[in-house]
Amino acid sequence: MTTDLVIEAEGLTKRFGSTQALAGVDLVVPRGTVHGVLGPNGAGKTTAVRILSTLLTPDTGTARVNGLDVVRDAARVRRSIGLTGQYASVDEDLTGRQNLVLFGTLLDLGRTGARARAAELLAWFDLADAADRPAKTYSGGMRRRLDLAASLVGRPDVIFLDEPTTGLDPAKREDMWDVVRQLVADGSTVLLTTQYLEEADALADEITVVDHGRVIAHDTPDGLKRVVGGQTLEVRPADPARLADTAAVLAHVTTGARPDEIRKGVLAVPVADDAALTATVERLAAAGVAVTELSLHLPSLDEVFFTLTGRTTAATEEVAA
């Protein structure tokens, strides 16, 4: 992985009437990475993407993509990027193949080159069997894959994915995650906006958290989790009758911290470091307590978001609505 920056933004602001969509956003994205921009509806994520992809101009601030200014060099920027918005942009009356050939033709690939690239993408996105059906007959997941395929026709270096899994069921979301991982493995740089904390956790090398048009945090997923502090040890004894014995072991290992039953039969307790795991295993064995679950993990991004904003993601959704 190289360390040169593909996306650089400094002090971006944008106002729509009385609404301050962006209030001084800074952003840097190294080449060959997935960068997650995380935040609720109305946080400013889509506005930032539209500025970086030349669809909007900032009121103040500067942004460069592949070293090109997004305002002065907008045409050159567009030739090096792909964009998948929140909603499918393909023509539903055309077939999947016709949509991709159309994009290839508009990108000056020529008729033969456009058809070859369309066939390649249809195969990659598992759409070959539906290639000659109208896009309006596709399922939601198929339409999202076609939309993403359309953004890749020109083999862009930088790909903007604005909430690409919105409305997809969990299985289809996982499929899209696999596509994103493959894009980066093939050398692309991806900027991904999302409301889904688990999506950012699963895909992003670094995460920028945006709220009310401002950057409120920036770090790796694990770095953000450390904002909450410490780790959590979870244990499920094989015999529910040994729950009290398990709690006594955990309290001893953590010098008196009170374990909580976070789910039926599962105890959790905060610990200072990894040494607690080894000590817990030894003491449980000495006490003759068998376990079916034992894990040590950092806090979730949900907990991080609550620490940063004072709101849960559910509460954020209600505010945004």
Secondary structure, 3 states (H helix, E strand, C coil): CCCCEEEEEEEEEEEECCEEEEEEEEEEEECCCEEEEECCCCCCHHHHHHHHCCCCCCCEEEEEECCEECCCCHHHHHHCEEEECCCCCCCCCCEHHHHHHHHHHHCCCHHHHHHHHHHHHHHHCCCHHHCCCEHHHCCHHHHHHHHHHHHCCCCCCEEEEECCCCCCCHHHHHHHHHHHHHHHHCCCEEEEEECCHHHHHHHCCEEEEEECCEEEEEECHHHHHCCCCCEEEEEEECCHHHHHHHHHHHHHHCCCCCCEEEECCEEEEEECCCHHHHHHHHHHHHCCCCEEEEEEECCCHHHHHHHHHCCCHHHHHHHHC
